[in-house]
Structure formats: C-alpha cells, structure tokens
C-alpha cells in the first residue's frame, strides 16, 4: 500500500514538473547593454564610426515595420554618414512578440541588401555578414566591421 502511494506521489510530481513553464531567460537592462557597447564604440575600441541617436517610433515603423507597442525596450542606431551601412539594433520584445521583431529585422536586412548591392560593394559585404542573436525575448541585429566583437559584448551581459 505504501509503495502504491509512493508511486502515485512520484508520478504526480513528474506530471506537475513536466507541465510547468520553462524558466525564463536572464533579465537584462537593455540600456546597460547599450551603454556597454557604445562606450567601446566611442572610445574607438570597436570600429563602427559615428552613430545616430536611438530611432524614434516613426523611424522604427519606416525602417523595421515595428510598432514600439510590441517592444518593452529598444535601442537602434545607424551610421551618421550615409556611405556606411553600420547599424546596431537591440530589442526586448513584449511577451509573444519576438516573431514580429524577427520579421521586422528580416525586412530591414532585405532592404539593406537591396540598397547596398547597388551602391558600395564593401558596405554590401558588411550587410551580407551581419549577425543576429536571440536570448529569451531579446533580439539583436548588427551590421559592421566589428559585428562579432559587439555580439560578444552583448552575450557577456546575459
């Protein structure tokens, strides 16, 4: 009888554990991630050239097709000089909106490829070698000579 109770309890425990939600990704403050990246950019340790301020809601819609209502936070900056493709986009999507963010980044990447393929071959290579990174509800998109270095900085925050 005790064995039956023990087996029932063990089975119940496995069912409850199996139905629980997966643990969430590490919560990070996107502004701190951004700060750590742009400190290195401004010091010249990472080669990205001069970058714009964070995009506003209208520019986010125009360039990425994203409504900022789908985001908890974001930091998207691009080269100030229009002959450079450099771009760093950091997104924290609201619950259930990560796919929307990914589609926006895909749209942006396709537009960048189309633009730079006809303009400057070296910048087109940077776009083709862009990197993305996903962690939980966070999504990152980087175009630039030091994209991998920036990616490593971002990963260090998780």
C-alpha contacts under 8 A as a table, 3 or more apart, distances in Angstrom:
res1	aa1	res2	aa2	distance
1	X	4	X	5.20
1	X	5	X	6.47
2	X	5	X	5.13
2	X	6	X	6.09
3	X	6	X	5.01
3	X	7	X	6.07
4	X	7	X	5.10
4	X	8	X	6.07
5	X	8	X	5.06
5	X	9	X	6.06
6	X	9	X	5.12
6	X	10	X	6.11
7	X	10	X	5.05
7	X	11	X	6.03
8	X	11	X	5.08
8	X	12	X	6.06
9	X	12	X	5.09
9	X	13	X	6.10
10	X	13	X	5.06
10	X	14	X	6.29
11	X	14	X	5.16
11	X	15	X	6.25
12	X	15	X	5.10
12	X	16	X	6.15
13	X	16	X	5.19
13	X	17	X	6.04
14	X	17	X	5.06
14	X	18	X	5.90
15	X	18	X	5.07
15	X	19	X	6.19
16	X	19	X	5.25
16	X	20	X	6.34
17	X	20	X	5.40
24	X	136	X	6.74
25	X	135	X	6.55
25	X	136	X	4.78
25	X	137	X	7.65
26	X	136	X	7.50
26	X	158	X	6.06
27	X	158	X	7.75
28	X	32	X	7.91
28	X	33	X	7.74
28	X	157	X	7.06
28	X	158	X	6.81
29	X	32	X	5.40
29	X	33	X	6.59
30	X	33	X	4.98
30	X	34	X	6.08
30	X	73	X	6.99
30	X	74	X	7.14
30	X	75	X	7.73
30	X	90	X	7.50
30	X	91	X	7.84
30	X	92	X	7.36
31	X	34	X	4.99
31	X	35	X	6.02
31	X	75	X	7.66
32	X	35	X	4.91
32	X	36	X	6.14
33	X	36	X	5.22
33	X	37	X	6.38
33	X	154	X	6.28
33	X	157	X	6.48
34	X	37	X	5.19
34	X	38	X	6.11
34	X	75	X	7.01
34	X	90	X	7.78
35	X	38	X	5.25
35	X	39	X	5.99
36	X	39	X	5.44
36	X	40	X	6.80
36	X	153	X	7.45
37	X	40	X	5.47
37	X	41	X	6.42
37	X	150	X	6.56
37	X	153	X	6.65
37	X	154	X	7.42
38	X	41	X	4.72
38	X	42	X	5.89
39	X	42	X	5.29
39	X	43	X	6.14
40	X	43	X	5.16
40	X	44	X	6.24
40	X	45	X	5.15
40	X	46	X	5.52
41	X	44	X	5.22
41	X	45	X	6.06
41	X	46	X	4.81
41	X	47	X	6.31
41	X	48	X	6.21
41	X	49	X	7.46
42	X	45	X	7.66
42	X	46	X	7.94
42	X	50	X	7.92
43	X	46	X	7.57
44	X	47	X	6.01
46	X	146	X	6.16
46	X	149	X	7.30
46	X	150	X	7.58
47	X	144	X	7.78
47	X	145	X	6.51
47	X	146	X	5.83
48	X	51	X	7.39
48	X	79	X	7.64
48	X	86	X	6.21
48	X	144	X	6.25
48	X	145	X	6.94
48	X	146	X	7.03
49	X	79	X	6.73
49	X	86	X	7.76
50	X	79	X	5.86
50	X	80	X	5.70
50	X	81	X	7.43
51	X	77	X	6.06
51	X	78	X	5.33
51	X	79	X	4.54
51	X	80	X	5.25
51	X	87	X	7.98
52	X	55	X	7.92
52	X	77	X	5.28
52	X	78	X	5.46
52	X	79	X	6.04
52	X	80	X	5.37
53	X	76	X	7.95
53	X	77	X	5.96
54	X	75	X	5.52
54	X	76	X	5.20
54	X	77	X	5.23
55	X	59	X	5.85
55	X	60	X	6.32
55	X	75	X	7.25
55	X	76	X	5.68
55	X	77	X	6.37
56	X	59	X	5.45
56	X	60	X	6.24
57	X	60	X	5.07
57	X	61	X	6.33
57	X	67	X	7.06
57	X	68	X	6.12
58	X	61	X	5.22
58	X	62	X	6.24
59	X	62	X	4.93
59	X	63	X	5.87
59	X	64	X	7.93
60	X	63	X	5.43
60	X	64	X	5.41
60	X	65	X	6.43
60	X	66	X	5.71
60	X	67	X	7.04
60	X	68	X	7.43
61	X	64	X	5.56
61	X	65	X	4.21
61	X	66	X	4.79
61	X	67	X	5.88
62	X	65	X	5.72
62	X	66	X	7.98
63	X	108	X	6.19
64	X	104	X	4.67
64	X	105	X	6.13
64	X	107	X	6.43
64	X	108	X	5.38
65	X	104	X	5.58
65	X	107	X	7.73
66	X	70	X	7.41
66	X	100	X	7.57
66	X	101	X	6.91
66	X	104	X	6.10
67	X	70	X	5.77
67	X	71	X	7.59
68	X	71	X	5.16
68	X	72	X	7.92
68	X	73	X	7.98
69	X	72	X	7.66
70	X	93	X	6.18
70	X	94	X	5.57
70	X	97	X	6.10
71	X	74	X	6.86
71	X	91	X	6.98
71	X	92	X	5.80
71	X	93	X	4.38
71	X	94	X	5.05
71	X	97	X	7.65
72	X	91	X	7.91
72	X	92	X	5.41
72	X	93	X	5.61
72	X	94	X	5.38
73	X	91	X	6.16
73	X	92	X	5.21
73	X	93	X	7.22
74	X	89	X	7.50
74	X	90	X	5.44
74	X	91	X	4.42
74	X	92	X	6.04
75	X	88	X	7.89
75	X	89	X	5.90
75	X	90	X	5.10
75	X	91	X	6.62
76	X	87	X	7.46
76	X	88	X	5.74
76	X	89	X	4.16
76	X	90	X	6.02
77	X	87	X	5.76
77	X	88	X	5.45
77	X	89	X	6.38
78	X	85	X	7.47
78	X	86	X	5.69
78	X	87	X	4.17
78	X	88	X	6.35
79	X	82	X	6.84
79	X	84	X	5.99
79	X	85	X	6.51
79	X	86	X	5.20
79	X	87	X	6.28
80	X	84	X	7.97
81	X	84	X	5.88
82	X	85	X	7.57
83	X	120	X	7.71
83	X	123	X	7.98
84	X	123	X	6.37
85	X	112	X	7.86
85	X	116	X	7.74
85	X	123	X	5.66
85	X	124	X	7.71
85	X	126	X	7.19
85	X	127	X	6.91
85	X	143	X	6.75
85	X	144	X	6.95
86	X	126	X	7.91
86	X	142	X	7.66
86	X	143	X	5.06
86	X	144	X	4.71
86	X	145	X	7.90
87	X	141	X	7.77
87	X	142	X	5.73
87	X	143	X	4.98
87	X	144	X	6.67
88	X	140	X	7.59
88	X	141	X	5.95
88	X	142	X	4.63
88	X	143	X	6.42
89	X	140	X	5.61
89	X	141	X	5.01
89	X	142	X	6.32
90	X	138	X	7.45
90	X	139	X	6.09
90	X	140	X	4.63
90	X	141	X	6.62
91	X	101	X	7.61
91	X	138	X	5.55
91	X	139	X	5.15
91	X	140	X	6.22
92	X	137	X	5.64
92	X	138	X	4.44
92	X	139	X	6.50
93	X	96	X	7.71
93	X	97	X	5.57
93	X	98	X	5.31
93	X	101	X	6.89
93	X	137	X	5.26
93	X	138	X	6.20
93	X	139	X	7.67
94	X	97	X	5.41
94	X	98	X	7.15
94	X	137	X	7.06
95	X	98	X	7.29
95	X	137	X	7.08
96	X	99	X	7.49
97	X	100	X	5.21
97	X	101	X	6.55
98	X	101	X	5.07
98	X	102	X	6.25
98	X	137	X	5.97
98	X	138	X	7.66
98	X	139	X	7.63
99	X	102	X	4.96
99	X	103	X	6.15
100	X	103	X	5.19
100	X	104	X	6.26
101	X	104	X	5.01
101	X	105	X	6.27
101	X	139	X	7.55
102	X	105	X	5.10
102	X	106	X	6.15
102	X	139	X	7.50
103	X	106	X	4.97
103	X	107	X	6.14
104	X	107	X	5.07
104	X	108	X	6.21
105	X	108	X	4.97
105	X	109	X	6.04
105	X	141	X	7.17
106	X	109	X	5.07
106	X	110	X	6.20
107	X	110	X	5.27
107	X	111	X	6.29
108	X	111	X	5.12
108	X	112	X	6.14
109	X	112	X	5.04
109	X	113	X	6.12
109	X	127	X	7.42
110	X	113	X	5.09
110	X	114	X	6.23
111	X	114	X	5.14
111	X	115	X	6.16
112	X	115	X	5.07
112	X	116	X	5.99
112	X	127	X	6.80
113	X	116	X	5.42
113	X	117	X	5.75
113	X	124	X	6.45
113	X	127	X	6.31
113	X	128	X	7.02
114	X	117	X	5.48
114	X	118	X	6.92
115	X	118	X	5.94
115	X	119	X	6.54
116	X	119	X	4.82
116	X	120	X	5.69
116	X	121	X	6.88
116	X	123	X	6.29
116	X	124	X	4.75
116	X	127	X	7.73
117	X	120	X	6.74
117	X	121	X	6.35
117	X	124	X	5.39
118	X	121	X	7.69
119	X	124	X	7.89
120	X	123	X	5.46
120	X	124	X	6.22
121	X	124	X	4.90
121	X	125	X	6.31
122	X	125	X	5.20
122	X	126	X	6.67
123	X	126	X	5.05
123	X	127	X	6.41
124	X	127	X	5.05
124	X	128	X	6.17
125	X	128	X	5.03
125	X	129	X	6.14
126	X	129	X	5.08
126	X	130	X	6.14
126	X	143	X	6.03
126	X	144	X	5.59
126	X	145	X	6.46
127	X	130	X	5.10
127	X	143	X	5.68
127	X	144	X	7.42
129	X	143	X	7.31
130	X	141	X	7.22
130	X	142	X	5.59
130	X	143	X	4.62
130	X	144	X	7.00
130	X	147	X	6.89
131	X	140	X	7.98
131	X	141	X	5.84
131	X	142	X	5.31
131	X	143	X	6.77
131	X	147	X	6.66
131	X	148	X	7.37
131	X	151	X	7.72
132	X	139	X	7.19
132	X	140	X	5.30
132	X	141	X	4.52
132	X	142	X	6.41
133	X	139	X	5.73
133	X	140	X	5.08
133	X	141	X	6.80
133	X	151	X	7.53
134	X	137	X	7.38
134	X	138	X	5.70
134	X	139	X	4.57
134	X	140	X	6.48
135	X	138	X	5.17
135	X	139	X	6.57
142	X	147	X	5.64
142	X	150	X	7.74
142	X	151	X	7.68
143	X	147	X	5.92
144	X	147	X	5.05
146	X	149	X	5.29
146	X	150	X	6.38
147	X	150	X	5.15
147	X	151	X	6.14
148	X	151	X	4.92
148	X	152	X	6.27
149	X	152	X	5.15
149	X	153	X	6.39
150	X	153	X	5.04
150	X	154	X	6.23
151	X	154	X	5.06
151	X	155	X	6.14
152	X	155	X	5.06
152	X	156	X	6.18
153	X	156	X	5.19
153	X	157	X	6.96
154	X	157	X	5.50
154	X	158	X	7.45
155	X	158	X	5.53
